[in-house]
Amino acid sequence: MAANAPYLDTSLPIPERVAGLIGRMTLEEKVSQTMHDAPPVERLGIPAYNWWNECLHGVGRAGKATVFPQSIGLAATFNPEIVHEVATAISDEARAKHHEALRLGNRSWYFGLTFWSPNINIFRDPRWGRGQETYGEDPYLTGQLGVAFIKGLQGDEDAPFRKLDATAKHYAVHSGPEADRHEFDAVVSQRDLYETYLPAFEICVKEAKVACIMGAYNRTNGEPCCASPTLLERILRDEWGFTGYVVSDCGAICDIHKNHKVTETPEESAALAVKNGCELNCGGIYAALLGAVDQGLITEAEIDVALMRLFSARFELGMFDPEESNPYAQIPPEIVNGPVHREVARRVAQESMVLLRNEGNLLPLSRELHSIAVVGPCAMSFPVLWGNYNGFAGRMITPMEGIVEAVGAGTRVAYSEGCKTTGDRPIHPWDITRATRDADVIVACLGYTPEMEGEEGAAADSDGGGDRRRIGLPGRQLELLQRLHETGKPVVLVLAGGSPIELNWAAENIPAILMMWYPGEQGGNALADVLFGDVSPAGRLPLTFVRSLEQLPPFADYAMAGRTYRFMEDDPRFGFGFGLSYTTFEYRSPCLTKAQVTPDESTILTVEVVNTGQVASDEVVQLYIRDVEASVPVPKLHLEGVQRISLQPGEVRTVHFEIAPPMLRAFADDGTPFVEPGTFELFVGGSQPNDGPGVAATLTVS
């Protein structure tokens, strides 16, 4: 390696350094760097680098890390600020682990700086096993949380180095079925594409400046997503101005010829993907680029474009600069799963809990109870805390442990598994009787684990290749819940899972229902904080809990008609944005600075929010907009603003929302957005209209 090589001169601009490095590489060396497990080029001082790392809700698959609530739980906070705080903690741990690994000479898988998170696909159908990885079904909420997460990972834009590379995935129109993802063509209208499937990606590119986009396995409207001129060139780069790099999902380039049948050979697939803007291959198919050059399918100059983007990222992360010049390299390893991050994990888990039912104010529970029975297969389960794509903490607090820690020495806490999470093993009445006979209250911990819903091949107990064919309580859990109800003792149902659960019987018979998702390492403590009233629950559902799958279109239909709160006509069991509290709120005095605007004008809506109860609590203030006079099909209503605020009893807070033209857009048949004159209804409340208190205002566009 030449000591005076220009790519080692830190005073030069990065583009010049990168060009100098690529100019010294052979074609074989260039091709080797387009695959995720890039080997070293020792003569040029290029170290080995594995691009594949995960941090969906904590640094994943790399041993010790703080395990935060799964992404769907982060979404339930409806709080971009705390999501940013979580992502900042994750990026601190990722940097500390990376640099400590380098000091040990460890350049292996999952210790790099390029992370394939977040998943900002729209959770359009509750059957999708990977929906737990997303921020739910709403494009606005998904975009806001995605931006917050990406900014937390990538750090200050003005810093000398980027902290990490975030990756917005899976682009685009990707959300099951898992079993068909390698060959499926997601056919969607241009209106659905631009109104639902693309907005979160667009804002993550334009506002968060996301470094990387991951292409999906499927085709979209006939084009393989990882080689789509429409998605990768026309929309991503030309319309949105994306300047980063694109990585394929793992094995997706092979799918182009093997399953999609768009090409016939690996050489054709590799050339098609690179020429259309997929720079990095998760897999090994890009080795065929050498043959593709020989066959005239692609030029070395076109491969150079991909190399420029890939090495620019590595230089911007500081990989070719002295470590002592990089402040992120000084983050101490002791920060990993330290007390500060464990406290954040507990706080965000508290914020994610959604109270769905609380008849007779059964919750919060008193700490003076003589006896509590904790029953159910999720009460002592570590996977229930993890979710998928997880790391491991030294201490994982299960629901049972959290409850035991929360009560005094004079309270009896009994435990019974009751039944298995899945399967048809009989329930033994003696187990229930033994645990519940003296109980003042029963806490039933039921639901799903990541073995039952997740990615293709990763959910061992899934009956749908990772997806779910049924969304009720699995196994004999409903029978267990019914037997607990028959004891005549009050029952609190605590639900684990990453997706909607059919709760028809429970919602009619069980007085208190709390959704805890996959709550992370501090889940048990956070659950106890809510159960015993140290924290008032204020989480909201980031997706619709349907009454049954019969309310939905077929799973493989990607049209949005009939899906999610924006287009579903039937009444759900629990709606998007719903969640109860231990206190009450009142909304009053809505006021617009302008009640009539032109299509390019903004106005400000102000509303007063009052805590009218006796308990301090957060409230999630939500703004919904309905286009009353649209000339084209539009959603029934759509979320366009969220503010999570904390109020003491009797406290009044004035909340402001800017109503900007993009919030009033409709979409033409070709996907073109426009704002047309007419009447718009604005609603501000703690949930959707009719699901809770709120106030309305009318805006006229002329």
Order of alpha helices (4+ residues) and beta strands (2+ residues): alpha-alpha-beta-beta-alpha-alpha-alpha-beta-beta-alpha-beta-beta-beta-beta-alpha-alpha-alpha-alpha-alpha-beta-beta-alpha-alpha-beta-alpha-beta-alpha-beta-alpha-beta-alpha-alpha-beta-beta-beta-beta-beta-beta-beta-beta-beta-beta
